[in-house]
Amino acid sequence: MHEPYFKNIQKDILSFKEYLEKHNMTIDKTNKMFLDLILDILEYFGTENPDKLDELCEYNILTMRKEFENVIYKTSVSEKVEAILLTFFLRIAKEMDVKYKKIENESLSKLYSLINSKDYKLPSYIKSQKVFALDAMPENIRRMLSLK
């Protein structure tokens, strides 16, 4: 693994979680449900063993850390912010699924199921990321693992 990632960022993740909790703009039950999942997942990333998280999320740390950091280090709670978080979390859930055949965290697992269900109309940004996460990313992760 590369340099530790989560160890240095966990307190910032928890600070952002608090900010998002106070300043979010939920407008309906679906928004609230996704917001609650985002908050739970942020709590998980802010409190879980950082070395374990580095291993579980290795591919997405390499490929999406800048987008994640752009969210947690800014004080914005727009729909785009939530879309970036949902995308990052969906991709991490898929990474866990590919590497370990199991999604480690209950909220990540629930998010994965919801985004894959037919019941929700997803924004196009998430839809295209969903296609990438489910189709192209698993092969990329397997290739990364084989090169270790």
Secondary structure, 3 states (H helix, E strand, C coil): CCCCCHHHHHHHHHHHHHHHHHHCCCCCHHHHHHHHHHHHHHHHHHHCCHHHHHHHCHHHHHHHHHHHHHHHCCCCCCHHHHHHHHHHHHHHHHHHHHHHCCCCCHHHHHHHHHHHCCCCCCCHHHHHHHHHHHHHHHHHHHHHHHCC
